[in-house]
Amino acid sequence: MDCSVAQCLEVVGEWWSMLIVRDTFMGVTRFEDFQRRLGISRNVLRDRLTSLIEAGVLVRVAYSEHPLRYDYKLTKKGRDLWPVLTAMRQWGDTYAAPSGPPIELVHQGCGEVTHAELSCAWCGERLTYKNVKAVPGPGRDARMLLKS
């Protein structure tokens, strides 16, 4: 499908994949720790880790030779999922956490509980679906865009 959202979902749209990425951001790097935290079966975890490695989201780094064991670390491509994960967490906090957010983000610079917002990279104005429009990009045929 000629859609960047669909291409992203192809890589991380499966339930366990994004939870593995979430846990990696929280400092989890070892197979046994992923399995314990997520309650995921070994074969499903192995498959998801393999697909995230093949997609370039994670890299496997040996930390023991006897027995051979690995840490799973985020690549730049994986670290670039942080805004996606943050947006999903904030949506979940608002619409799926009746007792309130399970975790909060504290900005280390000022010490305050914070949330992420999208803003224009050029002027700094807050972005919403109402003040942006989709236009053909270099990889898209103009005939494929919806009429606005």
C-alpha positions in Angstrom: 0.0 0.0 0.0 1.3 3.4 -0.9 0.9 4.9 2.6 3.6 5.6 5.2 1.1 4.7 8.0 0.5 1.3 6.5 4.3 0.8 6.1 4.9 1.7 9.8 2.1 -0.7 10.8 3.8 -3.4 8.7 6.8 -3.1 11.0 5.3 -2.4 14.4 1.6 -2.8 14.1 1.4 -6.2 15.7 0.5 -6.1 19.4 3.6 -7.6 20.9 6.1 -5.7 18.7 5.2 -2.2 20.0 5.2 -3.6 23.6 8.7 -4.9 23.1 9.7 -1.5 21.7 8.0 0.2 24.7 9.9 -2.0 27.2 13.2 -1.4 25.4 12.7 2.3 25.9 12.2 1.5 29.6 15.6 -0.2 29.7 14.6 -3.9 29.1 17.2 -5.5 26.9 17.2 -9.2 27.7 15.0 -12.0 26.4 14.1 -13.4 29.8 13.2 -9.9 31.1 10.9 -9.3 28.1 9.3 -12.6 28.6 8.8 -12.0 32.3 7.4 -8.5 32.0 5.1 -9.2 29.0 4.0 -12.7 29.9 4.6 -13.6 26.2 5.5 -17.2 25.0 9.1 -17.8 24.1 8.3 -18.7 20.5 6.2 -15.5 19.9 8.8 -13.4 21.6 11.6 -14.9 19.5 9.6 -14.3 16.3 8.8 -10.7 17.2 12.4 -9.9 18.2 13.6 -11.5 14.9 11.1 -9.4 12.9 12.1 -6.2 14.7 15.8 -7.0 14.0 15.1 -7.7 10.3 13.2 -4.4 10.1 16.2 -2.6 11.6 14.3 -1.5 14.7 16.5 -3.5 17.1 20.0 -4.8 17.0 21.2 -7.9 18.8 24.5 -7.5 20.8 26.2 -10.4 22.5 26.8 -9.9 26.3 27.9 -13.5 27.1 29.7 -16.1 25.0 29.3 -19.1 27.2 26.3 -19.5 27.0 25.7 -17.2 24.0 23.3 -14.5 25.2 22.2 -11.2 23.7 21.0 -7.8 24.6 18.4 -6.2 22.3 19.0 -2.5 21.7 17.1 0.1 19.8 18.7 1.4 16.6 18.2 4.9 15.4 15.2 3.7 13.5 13.9 2.2 16.7 14.6 5.3 18.8 12.6 7.3 16.2 9.5 5.4 17.3 9.5 7.3 20.6 7.0 10.0 19.4 4.7 7.3 18.0 4.8 5.3 21.3 4.4 8.5 23.3 1.3 9.5 21.2 -0.2 6.0 21.8 0.5 6.2 25.5 -1.1 9.7 25.8 -4.2 8.5 23.9 -4.4 5.4 26.2 -4.1 7.7 29.2 -7.0 9.8 28.0 -9.3 7.1 26.7 -8.4 3.8 28.2 -7.0 4.4 31.7 -10.1 5.0 34.0 -8.0 5.3 37.1 -5.5 7.7 35.5 -2.2 7.3 33.7 -0.2 4.2 34.8 3.0 6.2 34.3 3.8 9.8 33.9 6.7 11.5 32.1 8.8 14.0 34.0 10.9 16.4 32.0 14.4 16.2 33.4 15.1 19.8 32.4 12.4 21.4 34.6 11.2 18.5 36.8 7.6 18.8 35.8 5.2 16.1 34.7 4.7 16.7 31.0 3.2 15.5 27.8 4.3 15.7 24.2 2.6 18.0 21.7 3.2 18.3 17.9 4.4 21.6 16.7 5.5 23.1 13.4 9.2 22.7 12.9 9.4 26.1 11.2 7.2 28.4 13.3 6.5 26.5 16.5 2.7 26.6 16.3 0.9 23.6 17.7 -0.3 21.2 15.0 -3.8 19.7 14.8 -5.6 17.9 12.1 -7.5 21.2 11.5 -4.5 23.4 10.6 -2.5 21.1 8.3 -3.3 19.7 4.9 -1.9 16.7 2.9 -0.2 17.5 -0.3 1.6 15.2 -2.6 5.1 14.3 -1.5 8.0 13.2 -3.7 7.1 9.6 -3.4 3.4 10.0 -4.1 1.3 10.4 -7.3 -1.0 13.4 -6.8 -3.9 11.3 -8.2 -3.7 9.1 -5.1 -4.6 11.9 -2.6 -8.1 12.5 -1.3 -9.8 15.6 -2.5 -10.0 18.3 0.2 
